[in-house]
Amino acid sequence: MRGTPRALCSAARAAWRQSFPLDGRDVARWFPGHMAKGLKKMQSSLKLVDCIIEVHDARIPLSGRNPLFQETLGIKPHVLVLNKMDLADLSEQQKIIRHLEREGLKNIIFTNCVKDENVKQIVPVVTELVGSSYRYHRGEVCERPPVFLLDTPGVLAPRIGSVETGLKLALCGTVLDHLVGEETLADYLLYTLNRHQLLGYVQHYGLGGACDDVVSVLKRVAVRLGKTQRVKVLTGTGDVNVIQPNYTAAARDFLRTFRSGLLGPVMLDRDTLHTPPADP
């Protein structure tokens, strides 16, 4: 991964990568053991609830949703809440909704819990769904009914559909960074930002221009942030102290900056959104 860095190039002349190398990555180990236990507990708890509120990241509205919820669609009232809408590029929001509706979803709410945006829509929707469900009707549903919330831990699907889906989930913080590798994640983030022409990282880090080589980018980020370290190198004349960029620290800062929204809104499922639906 740390080959000879290419010179930074301008966005106008850059030939961005059109694919990301996915071979040799073991997605199975990204699913921690405690999640399997949480998944079983969630399955046993479903019989206690009248309505399922599934909370998912709005930056990946189509990727990585747990199939457990798919199994319950049509059986129990279900609401999909796509949170962190402030971090997502929702310029094609209607296309996202149509895509999800083809999967059988009818109740979709985009929210931003930090600013309480659209959050107040959830209870009225749930109230109406439970009240109109003959199977789960509990008597009269008032305008302000007592609502009991059964919270469950965030649980990934035990089988992630593809390596790229796993990388998207990891970028959104649903997989521990060290399981994937911070520098690998930073490289996938750089690939995604460049491919979608989201070049806010150039200005944020004061780079000379956009670049598709993660080693060059992380080196400049590390130097700019002072994330360097002295390393002893053995030479023919003895040990020599060399200043070396801390690539891992730079990658962590790059990921943290992206997740906080400082690089602008993004839609990680853009390619999936533009893929024609498969024939039934």
Secondary structure, 3 states (H helix, E strand, C coil): CCCCCCCCCCCCCCCCCCCCCCCCCCHHHHCCHHHHHHHHHHHHHHHHCCCEEEEEECCCCCCCCCHHHHHHCCCCCEEEEEECHHHECCCCHHHHHHHHHHCCCCCEEECECCCCECHHHHHHHHHHHHHCCCCCCCCCCCCCCCCCCCCCCCCCCCCCCCHHHHHHHHHCCCCCHHHHCHHHHHHHHHHHHHHCCCCHHHHHHCCCCCCCCHHHHHHHHHHHHCCEEEEEEEECCEEEEEEEECHHHHHHHHHHHHHCCCCCCECCCHHHHCCCCCCC
